[in-house]
């Protein structure tokens, strides 16, 4: 399997679905819909939505049936990027090599575009049963799951601790909190969403949750390593920007060699969690390798 | 009926429920939970959640059963106030006579507190069936309803048009768009939520929707009038601040006498919509008078 090709193929499916789910850019008032679409289509590997699809497949569910939920999670992820980039937050001018939302549309519209994407994500999740392929019970369960992952005991909690800790020395415990919440929670929710909507059993769900937690950790450590070692052009943001902002990173805390080893171990943990699965989890396995070896 | 007393009594019920539903202020990371609670408990008449309760009662439903949904709508309303007050938006230092969230906690935490409240609102709505008194179908229906009211064809759309129109001359059509979306949509969703969760029939729902649209309009016109004529101490924000910011208002567009007449007509429209209801809608009727005669 050529994982990059497979990932790109699935990302295209997600992109087409996002295009259909998001309001038309010309819908009144156009500026907000343009800003939403600008950020959603500013690039990105679509790892989170692809995980939703792959997780559904791993429990012999339908990728097509979970596609709107996958899009909701990517839309929610985009909201978090827009707000993270704001001047009051990380104050980033570039994201994936392109001007950030507030640089193009101004701060006010960027704040509202983030708000609107978050709201759209929940509108999509609440509307899942409209397809006739998702029960109201499961739709509600994933809506609650995603809301928890996005809240103050998830994504927002991680962002808050990252924010208030940036000027201070950060120990291993705080670093782990930031990463499991700011990044890990949504990876976990993505994998669980695909499984729950497909009617996964309790054991399968537990195994996939463990997979997601390890994959999310591996992803974040590699992200930290790439920030130190990466190439500015490839990464699309200034190299060393985390160090400049005194952000906590694995290489800063453990050193580069130990950080690489931790990423490798997390990858092994992810693969081990899939032991009870057969070929239907092949793509989930390939994604581990992709995350560990990615260069941007 | 002493409507002010009744409103205050119900507001207390809402406040107690909000206190139970929101995360503890000491929960990690405390700053975000303190900021969320600061803004939710910074005052306010709780008109939206009280409308949810009153609407349930009007269709012989249980106010207690819809109380969490009522709180979700107030929490969502609070998010919109926090973000509206930000420096990049209306740049308000005071709200209900108290320093705004970003003046107390800084811009970054205020943005995140708004995000967290919006997310919490959806978490509560998705969790409604946990009480055993709301079916998954109805919970999903109100989640979709609230998401639509909060999105770019509702609250956010109104805020965007208000924002981009503030320096320009505003005609009657734009003014109506701003008010029906920025304020009206959530009033409408509040009334519909109480009715839907209580199993209202299609005719009842239609009548209550018409009530809500008229009440929301009356509320907004009176708000505009109070901004011009009101007393700074009573209102808790600088009088004439809308005019200073070149915001669109009814008195500015139609003159004070015609604005008062429009508010009165909207109030009559709200009462007329309730003609098919008996005593169970008494409080909804009283609220019309309250909205028309309020002084802050």
Interface residues (C-beta under 8 A of the other chain):
Chain A: X23 X27 X28 X29 X31 X32 X33 X36 X79 X83 X86 X88 X89 X106 X107 X108 X109 X111 X112 X114 X115 X116 X118 X119 X120 X122 X123 X125 X126 X127 X129 X135 X136 X137 X139 X140 X143 X144 X147 X148 X150 X151 X152 X153 X156 X157 X159 X160 X161 X163 X164
Chain B: X23 X27 X28 X29 X31 X32 X33 X36 X79 X83 X86 X88 X89 X106 X107 X108 X109 X111 X112 X114 X115 X116 X118 X119 X120 X122 X123 X125 X126 X127 X129 X135 X136 X137 X139 X140 X143 X144 X147 X148 X150 X151 X152 X153 X156 X157 X159 X160 X161 X163 X164
